[in-house]
């Protein structure tokens, strides 16, 4: 009784005012996030106005005119594809192990510890690891391949975790029904669990892709920071470092290019080029995020509807 | 009708395991994929540790001297590799970011979990995900073009607070250029905001609904319930969130490097330039030659970074174990 009464007393005028104030503050944090995001998008929309144009996207960098970012944008896309080719299958397979096979034992907890460790290692340190491994020990030099592998190391835990979540979201009844019909465990995974997890898996792929696309610190010391030469796309000789298709050439990506231009601080149009490149990066982030949401929703509807 | 379709699909299958499955191939393959992460971590630790100790093993620098405050790789009387300014700078910039970001993020997590109607959640949560996706160089560039000039223009001169009678109560040198400890902390605070928010949000969501209804039934206001019931109940989760935010802040390289001014001295004031471990590595690695003592000192610094992040993983595990225990 006393407790109730004292609480009653506390929830009188003062505490109601405190409650109102707290509510206002919490709403304010939500509004603040939207305001910051809105201003960032607006800022880059204005900054990129008059800079980003078809010719900016399609021409080579140039010393004294605005030029463009075509080879750098190409490298970003090339590195993204190269990374995802390795990271997606390995990540999904690892996700299958963690969701379907992993028991509650020391092996599983070691793998989890490794997963958490890589996620928390600073990206620059992963880049340095790539530097020792690919440049200093294997003598490949700065290469798209080295960069893509370092990116794979860095993003494998994310891809694994997202795949695991997607697979775990498949109801246990599905597995039971399949096993009860006499299917083996692997048949169940392949023909029942994986198809039902596809929307979640695709969302995972797109979210990972978004992170790979913007990453720079991992690439500074693995795929290099040089301004790319003019690319001849008719050159399909994969062993020739001049070919834009070769994985053994240095490949400066858009994010690395922004960092490089800023630290060198040279060039008449430095600010315009960086603003334009940043605007392209932000647009890609928006496309990746909204795309993941949209595709996930459409696929879920299509696969779960009758 | 997903169940039915799956069941139909199954009836078309042979129930006898294929040869591959009889030798347990699928299990082995997915296990190798998962175990590859253990191999990556082991290799990474081994390589960075090996490079990190070269400064002491090969170059004969004694372990004690790196804890000095003098960083001068080109000094006349032999190079001096005191990495204390970098460690102190990393701690300072990270602490600043957490001081700014933690209250905001926890407030935001409470907003999303306790206050926001579903339409507001449907706007704010995707916005946060876009925050996560914005590359660190873009944050750095925003810092340089918006934040740094703002700080220099607004607080360029000495910052002095005077009271009538008492006189000067507080004074601080102003931002000369704007490149400063505070600029680094501000940029980082936005970058770790989504991390701290989403992990705290999960912690608040995990508090059983009965605790809320029980408290509210006693006549408390929502804020009293949050302060006296929810926050204590979710404290370990919030702590985990802060540690994860700290890890991210301490390891962030490019955005910080772009705005803190990179002066290898001990942090003196939030208005002055500082430097961090990540920042100095980024700047110097390209200008040094593999195997020279200067570069070996940079490898030692990356080993320190690696140890910080492994420690935080262990810390998070310990916090969570205690939560499971109680």
Interface residues (C-beta under 8 A of the other chain):
Chain A: X3 X4 X7 X8 X10 X11 X15 X16 X18 X19 X21 X22 X23 X25 X26 X27 X29 X30 X32 X33 X34 X36 X37 X40 X43 X47 X89 X90 X91 X93 X94 X96 X97 X98 X100 X101 X102 X110 X111 X113 X114 X115 X116 X117 X118 X120 X121 X122 X123 X124 X125 X126 X128 X129 X131 X132 X133 X136 X153 X156 X157 X160 X173 X174 X177 X178 X181 X182 X183 X184 X185 X186 X187 X189 X191 X192 X195 X196 X210 X211 X213 X214 X215 X216 X217 X220 X221 X225 X255 X256 X258 X259 X262 X263 X271 X274 X275 X278 X281 X282 X285 X286 X288 X289 X293 X303 X304 X305 X306
Chain B: X1 X2 X3 X6 X7 X9 X10 X11 X13 X15 X17 X21 X26 X27 X29 X30 X31 X33 X34 X35 X36 X37 X38 X40 X41 X43 X44 X47 X48 X51 X104 X107 X108 X110 X111 X112 X114 X115 X116 X120 X123 X124 X126 X127 X128 X129 X130 X131 X133 X134 X135 X136 X137 X138 X140 X141 X142 X144 X145 X146 X190 X193 X218 X219 X220 X221 X222 X223 X224 X226 X244 X247 X248 X250 X251 X252 X253 X254 X258 X278 X281 X282 X283 X285 X286 X290 X299 X302 X305 X306 X309 X310 X312 X313 X316 X317
